[in-house]
């Protein structure tokens, strides 16, 4: 009975999370949004699946260890911040590229390409809900609990790919798939090399904070033609932080301060995670949402 729970509940928790995100998001919008409603929707959508997932664990010691605040090894804090900025800018370019390929160049890219809520919240409320709460809840569930459960089953590379896949699917859109897919892999990698979920929380928060800044500056200075310089400025930021990130990562790997990947069976390991009945229900729900969005 316990083995059945271990096999089934991780996938079902993802299905539950997706349904809650979709349902509570619509309810919050229907009742006018606002910081309290958005915060409650975010908390419920990840807290309930987290409880289900923790219940399926054989051993919760590794999860508790990853949730404990700790002092990071030398160089990891810098790597975390640099990766957060790098992923944010690269995800932005991926979203812009996909919207361009989809023929949506004339759309309001400041809103749709960044996938950031436009709910009329104050800057303080946005910071609390979008930057802090969402980063904490999503990372504790996805990279804290779910990643830990999957590490008991398969190797590191499959866990990283799966983490990126489910993070992208939870965003519920093919147009905003590539950016979250990359971000999910990076946040999972930070959790793996640090042994803690908090670097992933920090990188996720940096990512969301960067998006908030971009939304603010493009909205404030749209009349001055800032979009004419937007791509060039962000390209320079990306090249700078990508160089700094790779240099720091190389140094940490060569000095042995962060671990290398554990051996994985590649695509077969990934299949072991995807074939979960709950995961298949999650995939079907994601496909159904994509179809309904197109039809409606």
Secondary structure, 3 states (H helix, E strand, C coil): CHHHHHHHHHHHHHHHHHHHHHHHHHHHHHCCCCHHHHHHHHHHHHHHHHHHHHHCCCCCHHHHHHHCCCCCCCCHHHHHHHHHHHHHHHHHHHHHHHHHHCCCCCCCHHHHCCCCCCCCCCHHHHHHHHHHHHHHHHHHHHHHHHHHHHHCCCCHHHHHHHHHHHHHHHCCCCCCCHHHHHHHHHHHHHHHHHCCCHHHHHHHHHHHHHHHHHHHHHHHCHHHCCHHHHHHHHHHHHHHHHHHHHHHHHHHHHCCCCCCCCCCCCHHHHHHHHCCHHHHHHHHHHHHHHHHHHHC
